[in-house]
Amino acid sequence: MAEFIHIGQIIQAELRRQGRTVAWLAQQLNTSRMTCYRLFHSYSIDTQVLFQISWLLGRDFFTEYSIFLTHRNSM
């Protein structure tokens, strides 16, 4: 099941890879840094927020779920 995907950790890793700060992400999302830190600990994220983060970071985070489903269905 998709609960094995820790989307918050994936987003945090991508943010670091790009050299961006939590403060930058919070500003772009018009939220607090604390909210972003909570997001990094989340296994699930609202699809609108996930879309916004995907847009901001230029990476399709929805693909993580598609890959998981494709792999699961090929077993």
Secondary structure, DSSP 4 states (H G I P E B T S, - for coil): -GGG--HHHHHHHHHHHTT--HHHHHHHHTS-HHHHHHHHT-S---HHHHHHHHHHHT--TTHHHHHHHHHHHT-
